Each structure stands twice: as structure tokens, then as C-alpha cells.
């Protein structure tokens, strides 16, 4: 096994891919460089730019990192992308072609369900999603069963909007089972359960010890704007009228009224409560739970590291004492990979912190 924290030699190989068998066909010898972006927040989950000396037309290309260390060699897939839109320039000696490339999910984005397409109440969500992906994209798809029976079947008819693509339809469909679309580095389409970083086990530790592959510069951002310190709930139903107010006055909370010096109010006039006549105690519990939920801030950390086998969706443990970052469990949401020797990965990860109770 390659020790990604130690020195090694790195090269890259690129192959065209047969869209029917999904296997490598031909090694490309005209690739000058490649930049890969994996992004959980992008509709197609990423893209790439591949620079070549001659156009290869429209095709799927798969990139590999070849790592060699102490006589060991490992061939690591970095991504599989559909090349579509080349641009070129000629400097008098060499022709350079820069090709925009897209993930296999692009095929789902390019086609539409039939007008009026619908699924019926009681249909199995994940089985239908598997079938629809398989019928409308050439990439292999891995079948997945819903792990929670309460979310396995549709509770209502599910109708496609005339303007939505197969990608948006399937994304919205599997959200009912609390799943999202995912891709592996071979370009296979996966279904992944929605998970918070707090429920994941870290797969890698980034620190500032002697074996660290983390680069020194780290940026952390968060936004406290709009986080309330007061929740008001107004309930009216016939002759029943109730008003409750919950306040964050905890001096240890950075968003409390004492620390901010002002009230930031979140008011609810149509609370989602079980039953027709909730008691004041139920309304107070609802308001307190809502303030607790709204008093959560999301932090994003951006950093750069040498390549290691972590991917978007993984949880990492960050213990970078020089930057005063200790014991942070964060979920990776974006990676930008420069496919050159050294293979630096610019990464964005997020974590949340409760600011009240």
C-alpha cells in the first residue's frame, strides 16, 4: 500500500472509455494537463478541463494517478468525464486544445421526461430511480435499497414538471427517501444516503505533525447574520389564540441578546404542530426547539493538501493546532485537483456548531 504521507513519484495516464462496456479503450499520449473539480453542490457533481495537443472529439476520458513508492505502484482512478466543447490556440509551433469535460450525470441533464410523466403513490422510490438512471444514462448505476421502510415508498403521486430534466426529477424523487446522487472515480452513478458530518466517522486526519500533507494556509468562514435570539410563535384557531416567546439571554452564547446588544426576532404564525388545539406548553416546546435549530452556524474551511484517498462526502478530522483548529470533524463538499506531479488538492469542508444550549 502507498503511504500518502511519504515521498513518491507521480505520473498521470488518460484513456478513452467505451460508453457501452465502461472499460478503458485506448491510452491517450497527447494530454498535457488536467484539472478536476468534484462538487457536492453542483448539479452534475463536478467537471474537468483537459488540455491536449490534438482534439479527440466527443468521448469519455478517464484519468488515473500512477503513484510509485519503494518498488510499489498504484493506479488510482481520478474521474471519468465526457469531453464535449473544445477550444484551441496555435502559438506558431504547437496547437493546444482545451476541452471542457463533464460528469456522466450530464446525460441525465440533457434529456427530459415525457410530458405528464408521473409515478404513483406507493411506488418504490429507489427501485424506480435505479431504473430511470439505467434507461437514460450510459454510465453503470449501482442499485440501492432504501434503508428506512418509512421512506421507501411514495406517499403521494409524483409528477414531472414540463421544464425539469431527468436529472432534476430523479434528484427530487430520491430526496423523498433521504438519498442523493453520487459518483465514484470510475464514473459509476451511485445513490448515497444524506448524512451530517456528526454522524460520520473520520476517514483521514489532517494535522500539523511531521507527517502532515496539509499546506500551511487555511481559511475558515462563517456567517452569524440572521441567526435569531428570539422566537415568537403566534397561534390562532377559532376561539383559541396563543402567543409564546422564547429568548436566548445566555451570556455564553455569542448570538444572545446580551452579547449582540439587540433582539433579532424570528416570528412564526403558522406553526406545524400535531393536533388541532395545542397547549401553551406545546407551543413553548415548539418555539424552544425552533430557536435551538436556528441557533446553529455552519463553518466552512478551505485548505490545500497533497493527494490522499479522501473524496467528496467523506468526514475528515482536522487538528491543526497552529491555526487554533482542534478536534474538528468536517464533511468534504468540494475538491479541486491539479493533475500534475505533487497533485495538490484544494478542498472545502463544512461543520456546524450549536450556539445555544
C-alpha positions in Angstrom: 0.0 0.0 0.0 1.1 3.5 -0.8 1.9 5.7 2.2 0.4 9.0 1.1 2.2 10.9 3.8 5.6 10.0 2.4 7.5 10.9 -0.7 6.7 9.2 -4.0 6.8 9.7 -7.7 3.6 10.6 -9.5 2.6 10.5 -13.2 -0.8 10.6 -14.9 -2.4 8.5 -17.6 -5.6 9.1 -19.6 -7.7 6.7 -21.5 -10.8 6.9 -23.7 -13.7 4.9 -22.4 -16.2 2.6 -24.2 -19.6 4.0 -23.2 -21.2 0.6 -23.6 -18.8 -1.6 -21.6 -17.4 1.3 -19.5 -13.9 -0.1 -19.9 -10.7 1.7 -20.9 -10.1 1.5 -24.7 -7.1 3.5 -25.7 -4.3 5.3 -23.8 -4.0 8.9 -24.8 -0.5 10.3 -25.4 -1.5 13.8 -26.2 -2.7 15.1 -22.8 -0.7 18.0 -21.4 -2.7 18.5 -18.2 -6.0 18.2 -16.4 -7.9 19.9 -13.6 -10.7 18.1 -11.9 -13.5 19.6 -9.8 -15.7 17.5 -7.5 -18.5 19.5 -6.1 -21.4 18.2 -4.0 -23.3 21.5 -4.5 -23.0 21.4 -8.4 -26.0 19.9 -10.3 -23.8 17.3 -12.1 -21.4 17.0 -9.1 -18.3 18.3 -10.9 -16.5 18.9 -14.1 -12.9 18.9 -15.6 -10.7 20.7 -18.0 -8.4 18.6 -20.1 -5.6 20.1 -22.2 -4.4 18.2 -25.3 -2.4 18.8 -28.4 -5.0 17.4 -30.8 -8.7 17.2 -30.4 -10.2 13.7 -29.7 -13.8 14.6 -30.5 -16.7 13.8 -28.2 -15.9 10.9 -25.9 -15.5 9.8 -22.3 -12.0 10.1 -20.8 -10.8 8.5 -17.6 -7.9 10.0 -15.7 -5.5 7.9 -13.4 -2.8 8.9 -10.9 0.1 6.5 -11.1 1.9 6.6 -7.7 5.3 4.8 -7.3 6.9 4.3 -3.9 9.7 1.9 -2.8 9.0 -0.5 -5.6 5.2 -0.4 -5.2 3.0 1.1 -7.9 -0.7 2.0 -7.5 -3.0 3.1 -10.3 -5.7 5.4 -8.8 -8.7 6.5 -10.9 -9.3 10.2 -10.5 -12.5 10.6 -12.5 -14.4 9.8 -15.7 -15.6 12.7 -17.8 -17.5 13.4 -21.1 -15.5 15.7 -23.4 -17.7 18.0 -25.4 -16.6 21.6 -26.1 -13.0 22.1 -27.2 -11.3 25.4 -27.9 -7.9 25.7 -29.4 -5.0 28.0 -30.0 -1.8 27.8 -32.0 1.4 29.6 -31.0 3.2 29.1 -34.3 4.7 25.8 -33.2 2.2 23.8 -31.1 -1.5 23.5 -31.2 -3.1 23.5 -27.8 -6.7 22.2 -27.3 -8.5 22.9 -24.1 -11.5 20.6 -23.6 -14.4 21.2 -21.1 -15.5 17.9 -19.7 -18.5 16.8 -17.7 -19.5 14.0 -15.4 -21.8 11.2 -16.7 -24.7 12.9 -15.0 -24.7 15.3 -17.9 -26.6 12.7 -19.9 -29.5 12.9 -17.4 -29.4 16.7 -17.6 -29.6 16.7 -21.4 -32.9 14.8 -21.6 -36.5 15.3 -20.3 -39.2 13.0 -19.0 -42.3 12.7 -21.3 -44.9 15.4 -20.8 -47.1 14.4 -17.8 -44.7 11.6 -16.7 -45.7 10.6 -13.2 -45.2 7.9 -10.5 -48.0 6.8 -8.3 -48.5 6.8 -4.6 -47.0 3.6 -3.1 -44.3 3.1 -5.8 -40.9 2.0 -4.5 -38.7 5.1 -4.8 -35.2 3.7 -5.1 -36.2 0.9 -7.5 -37.8 3.4 -9.8 -34.8 5.8 -9.5 -32.4 2.9 -10.4 -34.5 2.0 -13.5 -34.7 5.6 -14.7 -31.0 6.2 -14.4 -30.2 3.0 -16.2 -32.6 3.8 -19.0 -31.4 7.4 -19.5 -27.6 7.3 -19.0 -24.9 5.1 -20.4 -22.8 5.0 -17.2 -23.3 2.0 -14.9 -25.5 2.6 -12.0 -25.4 0.8 -8.6 -28.8 -0.3 -7.3 -29.6 0.7 -3.7 -32.4 -0.2 -1.4 -33.8 2.3 1.0 -32.6 1.6 4.5 -35.7 3.0 6.2 -39.0 1.5 5.4 -40.8 4.7 6.4 -39.3 6.5 3.4 -39.2 3.6 0.9 -42.4 4.4 -0.9 -44.1 7.5 -2.3 -46.7 8.9 0.0 -48.3 10.9 -2.9 -48.3 10.8 -6.7 -45.1 12.3 -8.0 -45.5 14.2 -11.3 -42.7 15.6 -13.5 -42.8 19.4 -14.2 -42.7 20.0 -18.0 -39.5 22.1 -17.6 -37.5 19.7 -15.4 -34.8 17.2 -16.8 -34.4 13.6 -15.8 -31.5 14.7 -13.5 -33.7 17.2 -11.5 -36.7 14.7 -11.5 -34.6 11.8 -10.2 -32.8 14.1 -7.7 -36.1 15.3 -6.3 -37.5 11.8 -6.3 -34.8 10.2 -4.2 -34.9 13.1 -1.8 -38.2 11.5 -0.6 -36.1 8.6 0.6 -33.4 10.9 2.0 -30.8 9.9 -0.7 -28.7 12.0 -3.1 -26.9 11.1 -6.3 -23.2 10.4 -6.1 -20.4 9.3 -8.4 -17.3 7.2 -7.9 -14.0 7.9 -9.6 -14.7 5.3 -12.3 -17.8 7.3 -13.3 -20.4 4.9 -11.9 -23.6 6.5 -10.7 -24.4 5.9 -7.0 -27.2 6.6 -4.5 -25.8 7.9 -1.2 -27.8 8.5 2.0 -28.0 12.1 3.3 -25.7 12.3 6.3 -24.4 15.0 8.5 -20.7 15.2 9.5 -21.7 14.5 13.1 -23.0 11.0 12.1 -19.8 10.1 10.1 -16.6 8.5 11.2 -13.5 10.4 10.0 -11.5 8.6 7.3 -8.5 10.8 7.4 -6.7 13.2 9.9 -5.2 16.5 8.8 -2.8 17.9 11.3 0.5 19.8 11.7 2.7 16.9 12.8 5.8 15.8 11.0 3.9 13.5 8.6 1.3 16.1 7.6 0.5 16.7 4.0 -1.5 19.7 4.8 -0.3 23.1 3.4 0.1 25.9 5.9 -2.6 28.3 4.7 -6.2 27.6 5.9 -9.2 29.8 5.5 -12.3 29.5 7.8 -15.6 31.4 7.2 -18.9 31.6 9.0 -21.9 33.9 8.9 -23.9 34.8 12.0 -26.1 37.2 10.1 -29.8 36.5 10.6 -29.4 34.0 13.4 -32.2 34.9 15.8 -32.0 35.3 19.6 -35.8 35.5 20.0 -38.5 33.2 18.6 -42.1 34.2 18.7 -45.0 31.8 17.9 -48.5 33.1 17.2 -51.3 30.5 17.1 -54.9 31.1 16.2 -57.7 28.6 15.6 -61.3 29.7 16.0 -61.6 31.0 19.6 -58.1 29.8 20.5 -55.4 32.4 20.4 -51.9 31.9 21.9 -48.7 33.8 21.9 -45.3 32.5 23.2 -41.9 33.9 23.2 -38.5 32.2 23.8 -35.4 34.3 24.4 -31.7 33.5 24.1 -30.2 35.5 27.0 -27.3 33.1 27.7 -24.1 35.2 28.2 -22.1 32.2 27.0 -23.9 32.3 23.6 -22.3 34.7 21.0 -25.7 35.3 19.4 -27.6 36.1 22.7 -29.3 39.4 23.4 -26.6 40.5 26.0 -23.7 39.7 23.6 -25.3 41.2 20.5 -26.9 44.2 22.2 -30.1 43.8 20.3 -33.0 41.5 19.5 -33.2 39.5 16.3 -36.7 38.1 16.1 -38.0 35.1 14.2 -41.8 35.0 14.2 -44.0 32.1 13.2 -47.7 32.5 12.6 -48.5 29.0 11.2 -46.6 26.5 13.4 -46.5 22.9 12.2 -48.0 21.1 15.2 -49.8 17.8 15.6 -53.4 18.1 16.6 -55.9 21.0 16.3 -55.6 22.6 19.8 -52.0 22.6 21.1 -51.5 23.7 24.6 -49.3 26.7 25.6 -46.7 24.2 26.9 -46.6 22.5 23.4 -46.2 25.9 21.8 -43.4 26.8 24.2 -41.6 23.5 23.4 -42.0 24.1 19.7 -40.6 27.6 20.0 -37.7 26.5 22.1 -36.8 23.7 19.6 -37.1 26.1 16.7 -34.7 28.6 18.4 -32.3 25.8 19.1 -32.4 24.7 15.5 -31.9 28.2 14.2 -29.0 28.9 16.5 -26.7 26.6 14.6 -24.0 28.2 12.4 -22.2 26.5 9.5 -18.5 26.9 9.2 -16.6 26.3 6.0 -12.9 25.5 5.9 -10.8 25.8 2.8 -7.3 24.2 2.7 -4.9 22.5 0.4 -3.2 19.1 0.8 -1.2 16.6 -1.1 -3.3 13.9 -2.7 -4.7 11.2 -0.4 -7.7 8.9 -0.9 -10.4 11.1 0.5 -13.4 12.2 -1.6 -16.4 14.5 -1.5 -18.9 13.3 1.2 -16.1 11.9 3.5 -15.7 13.1 7.0 -12.2 14.3 8.0 -10.7 15.1 11.3 -8.8 18.5 11.4 -6.4 19.0 14.3 -4.3 21.9 13.1 -3.1 23.5 16.4 -1.1 26.3 14.7 -4.3 27.7 13.3 -6.2 27.0 16.6 -8.3 24.3 14.9 -8.6 21.4 17.3 -10.8 18.3 17.2 -13.0 19.4 14.2 -15.0 16.8 12.3 -15.8 18.3 8.9 -17.5 16.9 5.8 -15.8 17.5 2.4 -18.1 19.2 -0.1 -15.7 20.3 -2.8 -12.3 19.4 -4.2 -10.2 20.9 -7.0 -7.5 18.6 -8.1 -4.5 19.7 -10.2 -3.3 16.6 -12.1 0.4 17.4 -12.1 3.3 15.8 -10.1 2.7 16.8 -6.5 -1.1 16.6 -7.2 -2.3 19.3 -4.8 -5.9 19.2 -3.8 -7.7 22.3 -2.8 -10.6 21.3 -0.5 -13.6 22.8 1.1 -15.2 21.1 4.1 -18.1 22.2 6.4 -19.1 21.6 10.0 -21.7 23.1 12.3 -21.7 24.4 15.8 -24.6 25.0 18.1 -24.6 28.5 19.6 -27.4 28.0 22.2 -28.0 25.1 24.5 
